[in-house]
Amino acid sequence: MERQLRLGIPKGSLQEATLRLMRMAGWEVHIEGRSHFPRINDPEIQAILLRAQEIPRYVAEGVLDTGITGYDQIVENEVEDQVIQVAEFVYSKQGLGKVRLVIAVHNDSPYQRVEDLESKRIATELPNTVRKFLQQRGVNARVEFSWGATEAKVPELVDAIADVTETGATLRANNLRIIETILESTTRLIANPQSWQDEWKQRKIRHM
């Protein structure tokens, strides 16, 4: 039976930029309709489209051999020491550059520092990362998971948000200002440690 490398490709905001990069590298990638299984001109690669949020966990657990995801998602899944970070790609959904996970408040808000958010409510799609950051700063706030449209929740529903931004345009459009940067993130190629120890798989991953 022919060996295969299981590759996770991010679906959603990073999808088009990732596929464009793969095509520039010589891969022919075809996605038919709503299929989650792209066809690649290499029978030794089995690709699957997944949310970037899920890829770190599946790679860490060995369900996938390798995958492309954001550093912010590696941190959020708490698997930095459970995956091999093979390569860093400086691209995002809008262009070439890093993105930032920031804490933002409404322009009219009295809050100026993260310490001002003591006992306040913060919405985010990256709750583990935000809680750990606040703990390090000695701030006890209520962090809740946001299912999306996070920037629209301030100030009616929450006191602040923690969101990923590339240019800050969406935050400004919603009358928000940044008071703290939690981390900077780039796109990463990661590998499962056991897969990385396999010479054939490591060679295949390096070739990517």
Long-range contacts (C-beta under 8 A, 24 or more apart in sequence): 2-43, 2-44, 3-44, 3-200, 4-43, 4-44, 4-45, 4-46, 5-44, 5-45, 5-46, 5-65, 5-66, 5-195, 5-201, 5-204, 5-205, 6-46, 6-48, 6-63, 6-64, 6-65, 6-66, 7-45, 7-46, 7-47, 7-48, 7-64, 7-65, 7-66, 7-67, 7-68, 7-208, 8-47, 8-48, 8-50, 8-54, 8-55, 8-58, 8-59, 8-64, 8-66, 8-67, 8-68, 8-69, 9-38, 9-47, 9-48, 9-49, 9-50, 9-67, 9-68, 10-49, 10-50, 10-51, 10-52, 10-55, 10-67, 10-68, 10-69, 10-70, 11-36, 11-49, 11-50, 11-51, 11-52, 12-51, 12-52, 13-52, 13-92, 13-93, 14-52, 14-68, 14-69, 14-70, 14-92, 14-93, 14-187, 15-49, 16-93, 17-91, 17-92, 17-93, 17-187, 18-68, 18-187, 21-89, 21-91, 25-208, 44-204, 45-204, 53-77, 53-125, 55-190, 56-83, 56-190, 59-83, 59-190, 59-191, 59-192, 60-192, 61-192, 62-192, 62-194, 62-195, 64-192, 65-191, 65-192, 65-195, 65-201, 65-205, 66-189, 66-190, 66-191, 66-192, 66-195, 66-201, 66-205, 66-208, 67-189, 67-190, 68-187, 68-188, 68-189, 68-190, 69-187, 69-188, 69-190, 70-99, 70-164, 70-185, 70-186, 70-187, 70-188, 71-183, 71-184, 71-185, 71-186, 71-187, 71-188, 72-99, 72-101, 72-126, 72-129, 72-164, 72-183, 72-185, 74-188, 74-190, 75-126, 75-128, 75-129, 75-183, 76-126, 76-128, 76-129, 77-128, 78-128, 82-193, 83-190, 83-191, 83-192, 83-193, 84-190, 84-191, 84-192, 84-193, 84-196, 85-188, 85-189, 85-190, 86-188, 86-189, 86-190, 86-191, 86-196, 86-205, 86-206, 87-188, 87-189, 88-186, 88-187, 88-188, 88-189, 89-186, 89-187, 89-188, 89-189, 90-186, 90-187, 91-186, 91-187, 92-166, 92-186, 92-187, 93-166, 94-166, 94-167, 95-166, 97-166, 98-184, 98-185, 98-186, 99-164, 99-165, 99-166, 99-184, 99-185, 99-186, 100-164, 100-165, 100-166, 100-181, 100-182, 100-183, 100-184, 100-185, 101-126, 101-129, 101-130, 101-162, 101-163, 101-164, 101-181, 101-182, 101-183, 101-184, 101-185, 102-162, 102-163, 102-164, 102-165, 102-171, 102-178, 102-180, 102-181, 102-182, 103-130, 103-160, 103-161, 103-162, 103-178, 103-179, 103-180, 103-181, 103-182, 104-151, 104-154, 104-160, 104-161, 104-162, 104-163, 104-171, 104-176, 104-177, 104-178, 104-179, 105-154, 105-155, 105-159, 105-160, 105-176, 105-177, 105-179, 106-154, 106-155, 106-175, 106-176, 106-177, 107-175, 107-176, 107-177, 108-155, 108-175, 109-154, 109-155, 109-159, 109-160, 111-159, 111-160, 111-179, 112-179, 113-179, 113-180, 114-139, 114-179, 114-180, 115-139, 116-179, 117-141, 117-159, 117-160, 120-158, 120-159, 120-160, 121-157, 121-158, 121-159, 121-160, 122-158, 122-159, 122-160, 122-161, 122-162, 123-150, 123-153, 123-154, 123-157, 123-158, 123-160, 123-161, 123-162, 124-150, 124-161, 124-162, 124-163, 125-150, 125-163, 125-164, 126-162, 126-164, 129-162, 129-182, 129-183, 130-162, 130-182, 133-182, 133-183, 151-176
